[in-house]
Amino acid sequence: MQALVRRASGLAEPTRLVVRDLSLNLLTREVTRGGRKINLQPIEFSLLEYLMRNAGRVVSKTMIMEHVWNYNFDPQTNVVEARVCRLRIKSTGISAGK
């Protein structure tokens, strides 16, 4: 539906998202930070894309669960925190033990 609205309004969908030194190519699915390639699993890519599209906005766990995992929020799960932690580790190059 959003794609139809964009086409009707004449707005082109971006092919690359950039936040500071972090770049996400939506066509090649390549992610780089400071020129260094970051290998992400598909769900990590989707999570990062959602966060980058909403840069500067507050997004709740519920919003992330609904948009990235396509299901309603379960207050007992820590899947969002775990994936965000993995993204931080991968994007900074810092191991979990440090």
C-alpha positions in Angstrom: 0.0 0.0 0.0 2.8 2.4 0.9 4.5 1.7 -2.4 1.3 2.6 -4.3 1.0 5.9 -2.3 4.7 6.8 -3.1 4.2 6.0 -6.8 1.0 8.1 -6.9 2.8 11.0 -5.2 5.8 10.8 -7.4 8.2 10.2 -4.5 11.0 7.7 -5.3 11.9 5.0 -2.7 15.4 5.5 -1.5 17.9 2.8 -2.4 20.3 3.7 0.3 19.9 4.7 3.9 22.6 6.6 5.7 22.9 7.6 9.3 26.3 9.2 10.2 29.0 6.7 9.0 26.5 3.8 8.8 25.2 3.0 5.3 22.6 0.4 4.3 22.1 -0.4 0.6 18.6 -1.6 0.1 19.3 -3.1 -3.4 22.5 -5.1 -2.6 21.6 -5.5 1.1 25.1 -4.5 1.9 25.8 -2.6 5.2 29.0 -0.7 5.9 30.1 1.4 8.8 33.1 3.7 8.4 33.8 1.9 5.1 34.0 -1.5 6.8 31.5 -4.1 5.6 29.2 -5.6 8.2 27.6 -9.1 7.6 24.1 -9.3 8.9 21.5 -12.0 9.0 18.2 -11.2 7.2 16.3 -10.3 10.4 19.2 -8.1 11.6 19.1 -6.3 8.3 15.4 -5.8 8.6 15.8 -4.5 12.2 18.6 -2.1 11.2 16.6 -0.9 8.2 13.6 -0.1 10.4 15.7 1.7 13.0 17.5 3.7 10.3 14.2 4.7 8.6 13.1 5.9 12.0 16.3 7.6 13.0 15.7 10.5 15.4 12.3 9.1 16.4 11.4 7.1 19.5 10.3 3.6 18.5 8.9 1.2 21.1 9.5 -2.5 21.4 5.9 -3.1 20.3 6.5 -1.1 17.1 9.7 -3.0 16.4 8.0 -6.4 16.9 5.1 -5.5 14.7 7.2 -4.1 11.8 10.2 -6.4 11.9 8.8 -9.7 13.1 5.2 -9.1 12.0 3.6 -10.2 15.2 2.2 -8.6 18.3 4.3 -7.8 21.3 4.9 -10.5 24.0 6.0 -8.7 27.2 7.9 -11.8 28.2 10.3 -11.9 25.3 13.7 -10.2 25.0 14.1 -10.9 21.3 14.3 -7.2 20.5 17.0 -6.4 23.1 19.0 -9.5 22.1 19.0 -8.5 18.4 19.8 -4.9 19.1 22.7 -6.0 21.2 24.0 -8.2 18.4 23.7 -5.3 15.9 25.7 -3.1 18.3 28.4 -5.7 18.6 28.6 -6.3 14.9 28.6 -2.6 14.0 31.2 -1.6 16.5 33.4 -4.7 16.2 33.4 -5.0 20.0 33.0 -8.6 21.3 30.3 -9.5 23.8 32.9 -10.3 26.4 34.3 -6.7 26.5 
